[in-house]
Amino acid sequence: MTPIKFIENELEPLRAQLNNHKLYSALESIDDIKIFMQQHVFAVWDFMSLLKSLQNHLTTTTIPWTPVTNPETSRFINEIVLGEESDINELGEPKSHYDMYLDAMNQIGASTTQIKDFVNFIKEGNSVNDAAMHVNLNNETFKFIQFTFNVIDTNKPHVIASAFTFGREDVIPDMFFQIINQSKTKDNSYSKLTYYLKRHIELDGDEHGPLSLKMIEALCGNDDLKWAETLQTAKQALAHRLALWDAIYKLINSAKKVEA
């Protein structure tokens, strides 16, 4: 059995929990989807820091330029950056997936105030933790982001790639498929969100996911310690995603009780 196959087998129980999470069927109305998006947008945002961290490690982003040591992994990550940071939206316009998500939030009337205040506070030179406190970010959403930046702070490309691959690229198609298929809300008023979700299913399932797995293999090679750290990080990433989904489910249920 290959190391990649071993890791995927080890992750299967967590992935099954994620794919069968009660959050998906709780998305019964536009208001439910608004609550989901207002928290999930922070995962869309911090994903880009994982990606750019990998780009910094695996390509040359400093001046003067020097050749990379592994052109194969450099190509993997540059292809993914192209798709994530400058994809084409449903109108044929170049946009990052983060900006597409904000457009989708605006379309359904979900508030973008918190995420924009958060990002603007960071632009002013403040830390991620200070920005989270500044906007009074939900605790589990905050923990999700903290895990991401703790992974980045390891400065270990294989660890960062593990959170990126097994916590995001390799699992997102299944998660988003469940959102589309289990949600009881079938409304054209969120066509931009549907496009975003389907685009991720297409890109991550057919292109980015397989590229990410090859990147893991290249980074870990025959190093048993790296493979062990990769598995540990992957399990932690999925556990944090489950905790985030639990928290969003509770927020949706609490809002429904207030309405009742």
C-alpha positions in Angstrom: 0.0 0.0 0.0 1.4 3.4 -0.9 1.8 6.0 1.8 -0.9 8.2 0.2 -3.4 5.3 0.2 -2.5 4.5 3.8 -3.3 8.1 4.8 -6.6 8.2 2.9 -7.6 4.9 4.6 -6.8 6.4 8.0 -8.8 9.5 7.2 -11.9 7.7 6.0 -13.8 7.7 9.3 -13.3 11.5 9.6 -14.3 12.0 6.0 -17.4 9.9 6.5 -18.4 12.1 9.5 -17.8 15.2 7.3 -19.8 13.9 4.4 -22.7 12.8 6.6 -22.8 15.9 8.7 -26.2 17.2 9.8 -25.3 20.7 8.7 -26.0 20.0 5.1 -29.7 19.0 5.6 -30.1 22.0 8.0 -29.7 24.4 5.1 -33.4 24.8 4.6 -33.8 28.5 3.7 -31.8 31.4 2.4 -31.4 32.7 6.0 -29.7 29.4 6.8 -27.4 29.7 3.9 -26.6 33.3 5.0 -25.5 32.1 8.4 -23.4 29.3 6.8 -21.6 31.7 4.4 -20.9 34.4 7.0 -18.8 31.8 8.9 -17.5 29.7 6.1 -16.1 32.8 4.3 -13.3 32.8 6.9 -12.3 29.4 5.7 -12.4 30.6 2.1 -10.1 33.5 3.2 -7.5 31.6 5.2 -7.2 28.9 2.5 -5.4 31.5 0.4 -2.8 32.0 3.2 -2.1 28.2 3.1 -1.8 28.4 -0.6 0.5 31.4 -0.6 2.7 29.9 2.1 3.2 26.9 -0.1 4.0 29.1 -3.0 6.6 30.9 -0.9 8.2 27.6 0.1 8.1 25.8 -3.2 8.8 28.7 -5.7 11.0 31.7 -5.8 9.1 34.7 -4.6 12.1 36.9 -3.7 14.3 39.2 -5.7 16.9 38.5 -7.1 15.3 35.3 -8.5 17.1 32.0 -8.1 16.1 28.6 -9.6 13.8 26.4 -7.5 15.2 23.1 -6.3 12.1 21.1 -7.4 10.5 22.4 -10.6 7.8 19.7 -10.4 6.4 20.9 -7.1 6.8 24.5 -8.2 4.6 23.8 -11.3 2.0 22.0 -9.1 1.6 25.0 -6.8 1.7 27.6 -9.5 -1.1 25.9 -11.4 -3.2 25.8 -8.3 -2.5 29.5 -7.5 -3.6 30.4 -11.0 -6.9 28.7 -10.5 -7.5 30.0 -7.0 -6.3 33.5 -7.2 -7.3 34.4 -10.8 -10.0 32.0 -11.9 -12.8 33.0 -14.3 -16.3 33.6 -12.8 -19.6 32.8 -14.5 -19.4 36.1 -16.4 -16.0 35.3 -17.8 -14.3 37.8 -15.5 -11.0 37.0 -13.8 -11.5 36.8 -10.1 -10.1 35.0 -7.0 -12.3 32.4 -5.4 -12.5 34.6 -2.3 -13.9 37.5 -4.4 -16.4 35.1 -6.1 -17.5 34.0 -2.6 -18.1 37.7 -1.6 -20.1 38.2 -4.7 -22.2 35.2 -3.9 -22.8 36.5 -0.4 -23.8 39.9 -1.8 -26.2 38.2 -4.2 -28.2 36.5 -1.4 -28.0 39.3 1.1 -25.5 37.7 3.5 -23.5 40.3 5.5 -19.9 40.8 4.4 -19.3 43.4 7.1 -17.5 41.1 9.5 -15.1 39.5 7.0 -14.4 42.9 5.3 -13.7 44.5 8.7 -11.5 41.6 9.6 -9.4 41.8 6.4 -9.2 45.6 6.5 -7.9 45.4 10.1 -5.2 43.0 9.0 -4.3 45.3 6.1 -3.7 48.0 8.7 -0.9 45.9 10.1 -2.7 44.0 12.8 -2.3 40.3 13.6 -4.9 37.7 12.6 -5.6 37.1 16.3 -6.1 40.8 17.0 -8.4 41.0 13.9 -10.5 38.1 15.1 -11.0 39.7 18.5 -11.6 43.1 16.9 -14.6 41.7 14.9 -15.7 39.4 17.8 -15.3 36.3 15.6 -17.2 33.1 16.5 -15.0 31.0 18.8 -14.9 27.9 16.6 -14.3 29.9 13.4 -11.5 31.6 15.3 -10.0 28.2 16.3 -10.2 27.0 12.7 -8.2 30.0 11.5 -5.7 29.7 14.4 -5.0 26.1 13.4 -4.3 27.2 9.8 -1.8 29.8 10.9 -0.2 27.4 13.5 0.4 25.0 10.6 1.9 27.8 8.5 4.1 28.8 11.4 5.7 25.3 11.4 7.6 26.4 8.3 7.5 22.7 7.2 6.3 22.5 3.6 5.0 18.9 4.0 2.9 19.9 7.0 1.5 22.9 5.3 0.8 20.8 2.2 -1.0 18.2 4.4 -3.4 20.8 5.8 -3.9 22.2 2.3 -4.3 18.8 0.6 -6.2 16.6 3.0 -8.0 19.4 4.9 -9.0 21.3 1.8 -8.4 20.2 -1.8 -8.9 16.4 -1.3 -12.1 16.8 0.8 -13.8 19.9 -0.6 -15.4 18.3 -3.7 -17.3 15.8 -1.5 -18.3 18.5 1.1 -19.6 20.9 -1.6 -21.4 18.1 -3.4 -23.3 17.4 -0.1 -24.2 21.1 0.2 -25.7 21.2 -3.3 -27.5 17.9 -3.0 -28.7 17.9 0.6 -29.7 21.5 0.9 -33.5 21.8 0.9 -33.3 25.3 -0.6 -33.5 25.2 -4.4 -33.5 28.9 -5.3 -32.0 30.6 -8.3 -31.3 33.7 -6.1 -28.0 32.2 -5.1 -26.7 31.2 -8.6 -23.3 32.7 -7.8 -22.9 30.4 -4.8 -23.9 27.4 -6.9 -21.4 28.3 -9.5 -18.7 28.7 -6.9 -19.5 25.3 -5.3 -19.6 23.5 -8.7 -16.4 25.2 -9.9 -14.6 23.9 -6.8 -16.0 20.4 -7.3 -14.7 20.6 -10.9 -11.3 22.1 -10.2 -10.5 20.3 -6.9 -11.8 16.9 -8.0 -10.3 16.8 -11.5 -7.2 19.0 -11.2 -6.1 20.5 -7.9 -6.8 17.5 -5.8 -4.7 15.1 -7.9 -1.9 17.8 -8.2 -1.9 18.2 -4.4 -1.5 14.5 -3.8 1.5 14.4 -6.2 2.9 17.4 -4.3 2.6 15.5 -1.0 4.5 12.5 -2.5 7.3 14.8 -3.8 7.6 16.6 -0.4 7.6 13.5 1.8 9.6 11.2 -0.5 10.9 8.2 1.6 11.0 10.1 4.9 8.9 8.2 7.4 8.8 11.1 9.9 7.4 13.4 7.2 4.7 10.9 6.3 3.8 10.6 10.0 3.6 14.3 10.5 1.5 14.6 7.3 -1.0 12.1 8.7 -1.2 13.8 12.0 -1.8 17.2 10.5 -4.4 15.8 8.1 -6.4 14.3 11.0 -6.2 17.6 12.9 -7.3 19.5 9.8 -10.4 17.4 9.4 -11.2 17.5 13.1 -11.1 21.3 13.0 -13.4 21.3 9.9 -15.9 19.0 11.8 -15.8 21.4 14.8 -16.5 24.4 12.5 -19.4 22.5 10.9 -20.8 21.7 14.4 -20.6 25.4 15.4 -22.3 26.6 12.2 -25.1 24.0 12.7 -25.6 25.3 16.2 -25.8 28.9 15.0 -28.4 27.9 12.4 -30.5 26.0 14.9 -30.3 28.9 17.4 -31.5 31.3 14.8 -34.5 29.0 14.0 -35.5 28.8 17.7 -35.5 32.6 17.9 -37.7 32.8 14.8 -40.1 30.3 16.3 
